[in-house]
Amino acid sequence: MDNKFKKLITVIVMIFLFIIALRIVGWVLSLILPVAIIGVIGYIVFRLINKGSARKY
């Protein structure tokens, strides 16, 4: 019974650590995602501007 109890505690601790890790990853993504979207949009606009200027000259 002691061994089963240890396994149960281990599983519960693993679940808690997994939930904490998911929350941290979600928080980091919520910080990085808007910056990444702005960067991608800026890069696309930059490429379009460069294509237009390359055609002119």
C-alpha positions as a Markdown table, in Angstrom:
| # | Residue | x | y | z |
|---|---|---|---|---|
| 1 | Met | 0.0 | 0.0 | 0.0 |
| 2 | Asp | 2.9 | 2.3 | 0.7 |
| 3 | Asn | 4.3 | 1.8 | -2.8 |
| 4 | Lys | 0.9 | 2.6 | -4.4 |
| 5 | Phe | 0.6 | 5.7 | -2.3 |
| 6 | Lys | 4.0 | 6.9 | -3.4 |
| 7 | Lys | 3.0 | 6.3 | -7.1 |
| 8 | Leu | -0.2 | 8.3 | -6.5 |
| 9 | Ile | 1.7 | 11.2 | -5.0 |
| 10 | Thr | 4.2 | 11.1 | -7.8 |
| 11 | Val | 1.5 | 11.2 | -10.5 |
| 12 | Ile | -0.3 | 14.1 | -8.7 |
| 13 | Val | 3.0 | 16.1 | -8.5 |
| 14 | Met | 3.7 | 15.4 | -12.2 |
| 15 | Ile | 0.3 | 16.7 | -13.1 |
| 16 | Phe | 0.8 | 19.9 | -11.1 |
| 17 | Leu | 4.2 | 20.5 | -12.6 |
| 18 | Phe | 2.8 | 19.9 | -16.1 |
| 19 | Ile | 0.0 | 22.5 | -15.4 |
| 20 | Ile | 2.5 | 25.0 | -14.1 |
| 21 | Ala | 4.8 | 24.5 | -17.1 |
| 22 | Leu | 1.8 | 25.0 | -19.5 |
| 23 | Arg | 0.9 | 28.2 | -17.8 |
| 24 | Ile | 4.4 | 29.5 | -18.0 |
| 25 | Val | 4.6 | 28.6 | -21.7 |
| 26 | Gly | 1.3 | 30.2 | -22.4 |
| 27 | Trp | 2.3 | 33.4 | -20.6 |
| 28 | Val | 5.6 | 33.6 | -22.6 |
| 29 | Leu | 3.7 | 33.0 | -25.8 |
| 30 | Ser | 1.2 | 35.7 | -25.0 |
| 31 | Leu | 4.2 | 38.1 | -24.6 |
| 32 | Ile | 6.1 | 36.9 | -27.7 |
| 33 | Leu | 3.2 | 36.3 | -30.2 |
| 34 | Pro | 2.2 | 40.0 | -30.8 |
| 35 | Val | 5.8 | 40.9 | -31.3 |
| 36 | Ala | 6.2 | 38.0 | -33.8 |
| 37 | Ile | 3.1 | 39.0 | -35.7 |
| 38 | Ile | 4.2 | 42.6 | -36.0 |
| 39 | Gly | 7.7 | 41.4 | -37.1 |
| 40 | Val | 6.2 | 39.1 | -39.8 |
| 41 | Ile | 3.9 | 41.9 | -41.1 |
| 42 | Gly | 6.9 | 44.3 | -41.2 |
| 43 | Tyr | 9.0 | 41.8 | -43.1 |
| 44 | Ile | 6.2 | 41.2 | -45.7 |
| 45 | Val | 5.8 | 45.0 | -46.1 |
| 46 | Phe | 9.6 | 45.4 | -46.4 |
| 47 | Arg | 9.7 | 42.7 | -49.1 |
| 48 | Leu | 6.8 | 44.3 | -51.1 |
| 49 | Ile | 8.5 | 47.7 | -50.9 |
| 50 | Asn | 11.8 | 46.2 | -52.1 |
| 51 | Lys | 10.0 | 44.4 | -55.0 |
| 52 | Gly | 8.3 | 47.6 | -56.1 |
| 53 | Ser | 11.6 | 49.6 | -56.0 |
| 54 | Ala | 13.4 | 46.9 | -57.9 |
| 55 | Arg | 10.9 | 47.1 | -60.7 |
| 56 | Lys | 11.2 | 50.8 | -61.0 |
| 57 | Tyr | 15.0 | 50.9 | -61.4 |
